[in-house]
Amino acid sequence: MQKYLLIIGLITGFAFAALAQEPAIPVKKIKADSIQAKKDSLKSKPFIPKITSDKVYHPDTNHSPHKAVIHSLMIPGWGQLYNHQWWKVPVIYAGLGLIAWAYVFNEKYYKETLAIAKYRQQGTQPGKNDPYYDVYPQYTNASVTAIDDAVRGYARYRDISVFGFVAGWGIQAVDAYIDAKFMHSYSMDKDFAFKITPINLNSPMYAQNFNGSFIPGLKLTFTLR
């Protein structure tokens, strides 16, 4: 009899203990956990930095390098204006203008010294109506050899001026073509950086006897990105 009462008492105690237990997974906590899980999933996404590029030139297939070089061959600086580089035009005309002035200067004195050399060879002097009558006295103390050297020197510099003018005209045409080609086919960043660092230079042979075998210097590095 006591055995049955003990069993009934144990069963009753387990029943009350089971009723006193709270649910293991409440409904409210399930909602809160789902919201928190969503927040965690949003925060866990990898950060991707936004990459921006600032270009000076962008590829423009309508920009014609052929047209740029033809314009520059016709009129100096016209190709640079076509490439929207107007600041190069004064530089081009200043350079060509100096070369043209050098030609005029050397041509003038070439003719003058050549005329004086002919008067010396003939043993005569220019008359009052001759174009070099006023300048002839300036060459009275000059030897025949000096006058001949002056004639050849002015002729040589005159020819160099002609060559320089033609070369300058061609260089500005090539410059217009290259810039137009870059604008037509490539992109160029305006991120132009440079860095200066100290370095040691090997001293030349004639300076080996001085104190120290190295000469301090500076290294300039340009970076195009």
Buried (B, 14 or more C-beta within 10 A) or exposed (E): EEEEEEEEEEEEEEEEEEEEEEEEEEEEEEEEEEEEEEEEEEEEEEEEEEEEEEEEBEEEEEBBBEBBBBBBBEEBBBBBBBBEBEEBBEEBBEBBEBBBEBBEBBBEBBBBBBBBBBBBEEEEBBEEEEEBEEBBEEBEEBEEEEBBEBBEBBBEBBEBBBEBBEEBBEEBBEBBBBBBBBBBEEEBEEEEEEEEEEEEEEBEEEEEEEEEEEEEEEEEEEEEE
